[in-house]
Amino acid sequence: MDPTLRKLTLTLVLGALAPLLDSTVVSIALHTLSTDLHAPTATVQWVSTAYLLALATVVPLSAWAVERVGGRRLWLTSLTLFLTGSVLCGLARDTGSLIAFRVVQGVGAGLLLPVLQTLVMRAAGGRNLGRLMAAITLPAVVVPILGPVLGGLVVGHLSWRWIFYVNVPVCLLALSLAWRTLPKDTPGNHDRRPRLDLTGLLLLSPGLAALAYGLTENGAARATATPLGAVLVAAFVVHALRADAPLVDVRLFRDRAFAVSSVLLFLGGLALFGGMFLLPLYYQQIRGEGVVAAGLLLAPQGVGSLLARVTGPLTDRVGPRPVVVGGLLLTALGTLPFAFRNPAGVLLPVALAVRGLGMSAANMAVMVGAYQGLTPAQIPHASTATRIVQQLGGSFGTAVLAAVLTRGHGGGTFPHAFLWATSFTIVAAGVGLGLPSRVALAERPN
């Protein structure tokens, strides 16, 4: 990889590490927040929900904002917002202020990942995409290893405020590197800057927020918010197909490779986030482990994900289809042992390593399939669309697996939940066969 591109990629990856790590650490600390802030669990849950809704609301803006204000300015602004929100969260005096400051964090975090993908893909010019994906997906590998352990240590030995203060040094270092490394935005003709698709914004952002909220809630909230969100998103699709400059260009889904990759990202988000929801609960509720011990026991999955970095160059050589299908089958194989009652303890670390290897390899290759052959003008829209699809897949997967656990009322439902997760992964492997060959990808229009 070109040294300049490598330096740019590592700078952006460091900035993306903070919000991903923050989400994992905060989820572990919700019980402590409820106790220390003297608030019911239902109220404290909004510390996570408000963050998620803010993130879902601003993601659709990223494609327009990159073109309007420039990638460098947008990255620095987003990272500064996340840093400011982190400091304010640490200083919060009650649950209400903490929830409000989490919204500030969510706005910053919602823009960071799409901007990262846009800047790196544009700089790469369509070359070495497998190697690039191995680099920019690194935070998703590090977080499952560090997040639960760091969260357990902070909650167990420090004030809850430090779950937010730990973001400060990471953000400051990332800002310093970005200020020196990111190329300056090229001044453009003001008349050619894209205008904001206000109609699209008023349809898509509330629609995604309603879907995210409905999938995280139960009862009447889910029954109301989820259909409303689906209607708003469908209305946006109709609008975007007619608009000259839509907020997100849904015409990208007419391309077979991008459409199949998007379906796989939805199912992959389901497997990834669904697994992140199930596995800590399994070790704590079924195996009787503490928070820190459960985090350490999940480390083999992160080790497997690190080993998957070698599949980046492989994807560049053979194309994404074989890597995606093989990776998803490995993910299913690594998930299946958890579907048995009382599996041998020595088997589980091996299964987690296999699961991490397969899931990480598949995710990297899917992103290569989504981006290969796109023009520079299409890349911001692709970054926004892939982020939306993956986020919805994660919310949907977590909601389905949580419903399976809730209906069973006990530890005996964990095997059923892991069977559901395995089944989703096998379905995704079948979808992966629909990815075009490497030759077909190379012939996509530019």
C-alpha positions as CSV (number, residue, x, y, z in Angstrom):
1,M,0.0,0.0,0.0
2,D,1.2,3.5,-0.8
3,P,2.8,5.1,2.3
4,T,0.7,8.2,2.1
5,L,-2.5,6.1,1.9
6,R,-1.4,3.9,4.7
7,K,-0.8,7.0,6.9
8,L,-4.2,8.4,6.0
9,T,-5.9,5.2,6.8
10,L,-4.3,4.7,10.2
11,T,-5.1,8.2,11.1
12,L,-8.8,7.8,10.3
13,V,-9.0,4.4,11.9
14,L,-7.7,5.8,15.2
15,G,-10.5,8.4,15.2
16,A,-13.1,5.7,14.5
17,L,-11.9,3.6,17.4
18,A,-13.2,6.0,20.1
19,P,-17.0,5.8,19.3
20,L,-16.9,2.0,18.7
21,L,-15.2,1.4,22.0
22,D,-17.5,3.9,23.7
23,S,-20.6,1.9,22.7
24,T,-19.3,-1.3,24.1
25,V,-18.1,0.2,27.4
26,V,-21.3,2.1,28.1
27,S,-23.5,-0.9,27.5
28,I,-21.6,-2.7,30.3
29,A,-22.0,0.2,32.7
30,L,-25.8,0.7,32.5
31,H,-26.5,-1.2,35.8
32,T,-23.9,1.0,37.5
33,L,-25.4,4.1,36.1
34,S,-28.8,3.1,37.3
35,T,-27.5,2.6,40.8
36,D,-25.3,5.7,41.0
37,L,-27.8,8.1,39.4
38,H,-30.7,6.7,41.4
39,A,-32.7,6.2,38.2
40,P,-34.8,3.2,37.1
41,T,-33.4,0.9,34.5
42,A,-36.0,2.0,31.9
43,T,-34.8,5.6,32.2
44,V,-31.1,4.8,32.2
45,Q,-31.6,2.7,29.0
46,W,-32.1,6.0,27.2
47,V,-28.4,6.7,27.7
48,S,-27.9,4.1,25.0
49,T,-31.2,4.7,23.1
50,A,-30.6,8.5,22.7
51,Y,-27.1,7.8,21.3
52,L,-28.5,5.3,18.8
53,L,-31.3,7.6,17.7
54,A,-28.9,10.6,17.2
55,L,-26.5,8.4,15.2
56,A,-29.3,7.0,13.0
57,T,-30.6,10.5,12.3
58,V,-27.4,12.1,11.1
59,V,-25.9,9.2,9.1
60,P,-28.0,10.1,6.0
61,L,-26.5,13.6,6.0
62,S,-22.9,12.3,5.6
63,A,-22.9,12.1,1.7
64,W,-24.2,15.6,1.3
65,A,-22.0,17.0,4.1
66,V,-18.8,15.6,2.6
67,E,-19.5,17.4,-0.7
68,R,-20.7,20.6,0.9
69,V,-18.0,21.3,3.6
70,G,-15.2,18.9,2.6
71,G,-14.0,15.6,4.0
72,R,-11.3,17.1,6.2
73,R,-13.4,19.7,7.8
74,L,-16.3,17.3,8.4
75,W,-13.9,14.7,10.0
76,L,-12.4,17.2,12.3
77,T,-15.8,18.7,13.2
78,S,-17.3,15.3,13.9
79,L,-14.4,14.1,16.0
80,T,-14.6,17.4,18.0
81,L,-18.3,16.9,18.6
82,F,-17.7,13.4,19.9
83,L,-14.9,14.6,22.1
84,T,-17.1,17.5,23.5
85,G,-20.0,15.1,24.1
86,S,-17.7,12.7,25.9
87,V,-16.4,15.4,28.3
88,L,-19.9,16.7,28.9
89,C,-21.2,13.1,29.7
90,G,-18.4,12.8,32.2
91,L,-19.5,16.0,33.9
92,A,-23.2,15.2,33.8
93,R,-25.0,15.7,37.2
94,D,-28.2,13.7,36.5
95,T,-29.8,11.2,34.1
96,G,-31.5,13.9,32.0
97,S,-28.2,15.8,31.3
98,L,-26.4,12.6,30.6
99,I,-29.0,11.6,28.0
100,A,-28.8,15.0,26.3
101,F,-25.0,14.9,26.1
102,R,-25.1,11.4,24.7
103,V,-27.1,13.0,21.8
104,V,-24.1,15.2,21.1
105,Q,-21.9,12.2,21.1
106,G,-24.2,10.3,18.8
107,V,-24.2,13.2,16.2
108,G,-20.4,13.1,16.1
109,A,-20.2,9.3,15.9
110,G,-22.9,9.1,13.2
111,L,-20.8,11.0,10.7
112,L,-17.4,9.5,11.5
113,L,-17.7,6.0,10.0
114,P,-19.2,7.1,6.6
115,V,-16.7,9.9,6.3
116,L,-13.8,7.4,7.0
117,Q,-15.0,5.1,4.3
118,T,-15.5,7.9,1.8
119,L,-12.0,9.5,2.4
120,V,-10.1,6.2,2.2
121,M,-12.0,4.9,-0.8
122,R,-11.5,8.1,-2.8
123,A,-7.8,8.2,-1.9
124,A,-7.4,4.5,-3.0
125,G,-8.8,5.1,-6.4
126,G,-10.2,1.6,-6.6
127,R,-6.8,-0.1,-5.9
128,N,-6.0,-2.7,-3.2
129,L,-9.5,-2.6,-1.7
130,G,-9.0,-5.8,0.1
131,R,-6.0,-4.5,1.9
132,L,-7.8,-1.3,2.7
133,M,-10.8,-3.0,4.2
134,A,-8.4,-5.1,6.4
135,A,-7.2,-1.7,7.7
136,I,-10.4,0.3,8.1
137,T,-12.3,-2.6,9.7
138,L,-9.6,-2.9,12.4
139,P,-11.6,-1.0,15.0
140,A,-14.4,-3.6,14.7
141,V,-11.8,-6.2,15.6
142,V,-10.1,-4.4,18.5
143,V,-13.4,-3.4,20.2
144,P,-14.6,-6.9,21.0
145,I,-11.2,-7.6,22.6
146,L,-10.8,-4.4,24.5
147,G,-14.3,-3.1,25.1
148,P,-15.7,-5.6,27.6
149,V,-12.4,-5.8,29.5
150,L,-12.0,-2.1,29.7
151,G,-15.6,-1.6,30.6
152,G,-15.4,-4.1,33.4
153,L,-12.2,-2.6,34.8
154,V,-13.6,1.0,34.7
155,V,-16.9,0.0,36.3
156,G,-15.2,-2.2,38.9
157,H,-12.5,0.2,40.0
158,L,-13.3,3.8,38.9
159,S,-16.2,6.2,38.8
160,W,-18.7,5.7,36.0
161,R,-17.6,9.1,34.7
162,W,-14.4,7.4,33.4
163,I,-16.3,5.4,30.8
164,F,-16.6,8.7,29.0
165,Y,-13.3,10.3,30.0
166,V,-11.3,7.4,28.5
167,N,-12.4,8.8,25.1
168,V,-10.5,12.0,25.6
169,P,-6.9,11.0,25.0
170,V,-7.9,8.9,22.0
171,C,-9.8,11.8,20.5
172,L,-7.1,14.3,21.2
173,L,-4.5,12.1,19.5
174,A,-6.7,11.4,16.6
175,L,-7.4,15.1,16.1
176,S,-3.7,16.0,16.3
177,L,-2.9,13.4,13.6
178,A,-5.8,14.3,11.4
179,W,-4.9,18.0,11.5
180,R,-1.4,17.2,10.2
181,T,-2.2,14.2,7.9
182,L,-5.5,14.8,6.1
183,P,-5.2,16.7,2.8
184,K,-6.7,20.1,2.8
185,D,-10.1,20.3,1.1
186,T,-10.0,21.7,-2.4
187,P,-12.0,25.0,-2.7
188,G,-14.9,24.4,-5.1
189,N,-17.3,26.5,-7.0
190,H,-20.0,27.5,-4.6
191,D,-22.7,27.2,-7.3
192,R,-21.7,23.5,-7.9
193,R,-22.0,22.5,-4.2
194,P,-24.9,20.1,-3.7
195,R,-28.0,21.6,-2.2
196,L,-29.6,19.8,0.7
197,D,-32.4,17.4,-0.2
198,L,-34.7,18.7,2.5
199,T,-37.6,16.5,1.5
200,G,-35.4,13.5,1.6
201,L,-34.0,14.5,5.0
202,L,-37.4,15.0,6.5
203,L,-38.4,11.5,5.3
204,L,-35.2,9.4,5.8
205,S,-33.8,10.7,9.1
206,P,-37.0,10.3,11.1
207,G,-37.7,7.0,9.3
208,L,-34.4,5.5,10.4
209,A,-34.7,6.9,13.9
210,A,-38.2,5.4,14.2
211,L,-37.0,2.0,12.9
212,A,-34.1,2.0,15.3
213,Y,-36.3,3.0,18.2
214,G,-39.0,0.4,17.3
215,L,-36.4,-2.4,17.1
216,T,-35.0,-1.6,20.5
217,E,-38.3,-1.3,22.3
218,N,-41.2,-3.7,23.0
219,G,-45.0,-3.6,23.1
220,A,-46.8,-0.5,21.9
221,A,-43.6,1.5,21.1
222,R,-42.4,-1.2,18.7
223,A,-45.9,-1.7,17.2
224,T,-46.1,2.0,16.5
225,A,-42.6,3.1,15.7
226,T,-41.5,0.3,13.4
227,P,-44.3,0.5,10.8
228,L,-44.0,4.3,10.9
229,G,-40.3,4.1,10.2
230,A,-40.8,1.6,7.4
231,V,-43.4,3.9,5.7
232,L,-41.1,6.9,5.9
233,V,-38.1,5.0,4.5
234,A,-40.3,3.6,1.7
235,A,-41.6,7.2,0.9
236,F,-37.9,8.3,0.8
237,V,-37.1,5.6,-1.7
238,V,-39.9,6.7,-4.0
239,H,-38.8,10.4,-3.6
240,A,-35.1,9.5,-4.2
241,L,-35.9,7.7,-7.5
242,R,-37.5,10.8,-8.8
243,A,-35.1,13.5,-7.4
244,D,-32.2,14.9,-9.4
245,A,-29.9,15.1,-6.3
246,P,-31.3,12.9,-3.6
247,L,-29.9,12.8,0.0
248,V,-28.8,9.1,-0.7
249,D,-28.7,7.9,-4.2
250,V,-30.8,4.7,-4.1
251,R,-30.1,4.1,-7.8
252,L,-26.9,2.4,-6.6
253,F,-29.1,-0.6,-5.7
254,R,-29.7,-1.2,-9.3
255,D,-26.2,-2.5,-9.6
256,R,-26.2,-6.2,-8.8
257,A,-22.9,-6.2,-6.9
258,F,-23.9,-3.3,-4.7
259,A,-27.4,-4.7,-4.1
260,V,-26.1,-8.2,-3.1
261,S,-23.4,-6.6,-1.0
262,S,-26.0,-4.5,0.8
263,V,-28.2,-7.6,1.6
264,L,-25.1,-9.3,2.9
265,L,-24.2,-6.2,5.0
266,F,-27.7,-6.3,6.5
267,L,-27.4,-10.0,7.4
268,G,-23.8,-9.5,8.5
269,G,-24.8,-6.7,10.8
270,L,-27.4,-9.1,12.2
271,A,-24.8,-11.8,12.8
272,L,-22.2,-9.3,14.2
273,F,-24.4,-7.2,16.6
274,G,-26.6,-10.1,17.4
275,G,-23.6,-12.1,18.5
276,M,-22.3,-9.1,20.5
277,F,-25.6,-9.1,22.3
278,L,-25.9,-12.9,22.9
279,L,-22.3,-13.9,23.8
280,P,-21.7,-11.7,26.9
281,L,-25.1,-12.7,28.3
282,Y,-24.4,-16.4,27.7
283,Y,-21.2,-16.3,29.6
284,Q,-22.7,-14.3,32.5
285,Q,-26.1,-16.0,32.8
286,I,-25.3,-19.5,31.7
287,R,-21.6,-19.9,32.7
288,G,-21.9,-17.7,35.7
289,E,-18.9,-15.5,34.9
290,G,-18.4,-11.9,36.0
291,V,-18.2,-8.9,33.6
292,V,-14.3,-8.9,33.4
293,A,-14.1,-12.7,33.1
294,A,-16.7,-12.7,30.4
295,G,-14.8,-10.1,28.4
296,L,-11.6,-12.1,28.6
297,L,-13.4,-15.3,27.6
298,L,-14.6,-13.5,24.4
299,A,-11.1,-12.5,23.5
300,P,-10.6,-15.5,21.2
301,Q,-13.2,-14.1,18.8
302,G,-11.1,-10.9,18.5
303,V,-7.9,-13.0,17.9
304,G,-9.7,-14.9,15.1
305,S,-10.7,-11.5,13.6
306,L,-7.1,-10.4,13.7
307,L,-6.0,-13.5,11.8
308,A,-8.6,-12.6,9.2
309,R,-6.5,-9.6,8.2
310,V,-4.6,-11.9,5.8
311,T,-7.7,-12.4,3.7
312,G,-7.6,-8.8,2.5
313,P,-4.9,-9.5,-0.1
314,L,-6.6,-12.8,-0.9
315,T,-9.8,-10.9,-1.8
316,D,-7.8,-8.6,-4.1
317,R,-6.5,-11.7,-5.9
318,V,-9.6,-14.0,-6.2
319,G,-12.5,-11.6,-5.8
320,P,-15.0,-11.2,-2.9
321,R,-17.4,-14.1,-3.7
322,P,-15.3,-17.1,-2.4
323,V,-14.1,-15.2,0.6
324,V,-17.6,-14.0,1.6
325,V,-19.1,-17.5,1.2
326,G,-16.2,-19.3,3.0
327,G,-16.2,-16.7,5.8
328,L,-19.9,-16.9,6.4
329,L,-19.7,-20.8,6.6
330,L,-16.9,-20.5,9.1
331,T,-19.0,-18.0,11.1
332,A,-21.9,-20.5,11.2
333,L,-19.5,-23.3,12.2
334,G,-18.1,-21.2,15.0
335,T,-21.6,-20.2,16.3
336,L,-23.1,-23.7,16.2
337,P,-21.4,-25.1,19.3
338,F,-23.2,-22.5,21.4
339,A,-26.6,-23.9,20.2
340,F,-25.9,-27.2,22.1
341,R,-26.8,-27.5,25.8
342,N,-23.7,-27.7,28.0
343,P,-21.0,-27.8,25.3
344,A,-17.5,-28.7,26.4
345,G,-15.8,-25.6,27.8
346,V,-12.6,-26.3,25.9
347,L,-14.5,-26.2,22.6
348,L,-15.9,-22.7,23.1
349,P,-12.6,-20.7,22.7
350,V,-11.8,-22.5,19.5
351,A,-15.4,-21.9,18.2
352,L,-15.1,-18.2,19.0
353,A,-11.8,-17.9,17.2
354,V,-13.3,-19.6,14.1
355,R,-16.3,-17.4,14.4
356,G,-14.2,-14.2,14.5
357,L,-12.1,-15.4,11.6
358,G,-15.0,-16.1,9.4
359,M,-17.1,-13.1,10.3
360,S,-14.2,-10.6,9.9
361,A,-13.1,-12.1,6.5
362,A,-16.7,-12.0,5.2
363,N,-17.3,-8.4,6.3
364,M,-14.1,-7.2,4.6
365,A,-14.9,-9.0,1.4
366,V,-18.5,-7.8,1.3
367,M,-17.3,-4.2,1.5
368,V,-14.9,-4.8,-1.4
369,G,-17.8,-6.0,-3.5
370,A,-19.8,-2.9,-2.6
371,Y,-17.2,-0.4,-3.6
372,Q,-15.3,-1.9,-6.5
373,G,-16.0,-0.1,-9.7
374,L,-17.8,2.9,-8.2
375,T,-17.0,6.4,-9.4
376,P,-15.7,9.1,-7.0
377,A,-19.1,10.8,-7.1
378,Q,-20.8,7.6,-6.0
379,I,-18.5,6.8,-3.1
380,P,-20.1,9.2,-0.5
381,H,-23.6,7.8,-1.3
382,A,-22.2,4.2,-1.1
383,S,-20.7,4.9,2.3
384,T,-23.9,6.3,3.6
385,A,-26.1,3.5,2.2
386,T,-23.8,0.7,3.5
387,R,-23.7,2.2,7.0
388,I,-27.5,2.5,7.1
389,V,-28.0,-1.0,5.9
390,Q,-25.5,-2.5,8.4
391,Q,-26.9,-0.5,11.3
392,L,-30.5,-1.6,10.5
393,G,-29.3,-5.2,10.3
394,G,-27.7,-4.9,13.7
395,S,-30.8,-3.5,15.2
396,F,-33.0,-6.1,13.6
397,G,-30.8,-9.0,14.6
398,T,-30.6,-7.8,18.2
399,A,-34.3,-7.4,18.4
400,V,-35.0,-10.9,17.0
401,L,-32.6,-12.6,19.3
402,A,-33.8,-10.6,22.3
403,A,-37.4,-11.7,21.5
404,V,-36.3,-15.3,21.4
405,L,-34.7,-15.0,24.8
406,T,-37.7,-13.1,26.3
407,R,-40.3,-15.6,25.1
408,G,-38.3,-18.5,26.6
409,H,-38.0,-17.0,30.0
410,G,-34.8,-18.8,31.0
411,G,-31.4,-20.1,30.1
412,G,-32.8,-22.9,28.0
413,T,-33.6,-20.4,25.3
414,F,-30.0,-19.6,24.6
415,P,-29.5,-22.7,22.3
416,H,-32.6,-21.6,20.3
417,A,-31.2,-18.0,20.0
418,F,-27.8,-19.3,18.7
419,L,-29.6,-21.6,16.3
420,W,-31.4,-18.5,14.9
421,A,-28.0,-16.7,14.6
422,T,-26.5,-19.8,12.8
423,S,-29.5,-20.0,10.4
424,F,-29.2,-16.3,9.5
425,T,-25.5,-16.8,8.7
426,I,-26.2,-19.8,6.5
427,V,-28.9,-17.8,4.6
428,A,-26.3,-15.1,4.1
429,A,-23.8,-17.6,2.7
430,G,-26.4,-18.5,0.1
431,V,-27.0,-14.9,-0.8
432,G,-23.2,-14.5,-1.2
433,L,-23.3,-16.9,-4.1
434,G,-25.1,-14.1,-6.0
435,L,-22.1,-11.9,-5.9
436,P,-20.7,-11.3,-9.4
437,S,-17.3,-12.8,-10.4
438,R,-14.2,-10.7,-10.2
439,V,-14.4,-10.2,-14.0
440,A,-17.9,-8.9,-13.8
441,L,-16.9,-6.5,-11.1
442,A,-14.1,-5.1,-13.1
443,E,-16.6,-4.4,-16.0
444,R,-18.9,-2.3,-13.9
445,P,-19.5,1.2,-15.4
446,N,-17.3,4.0,-14.2
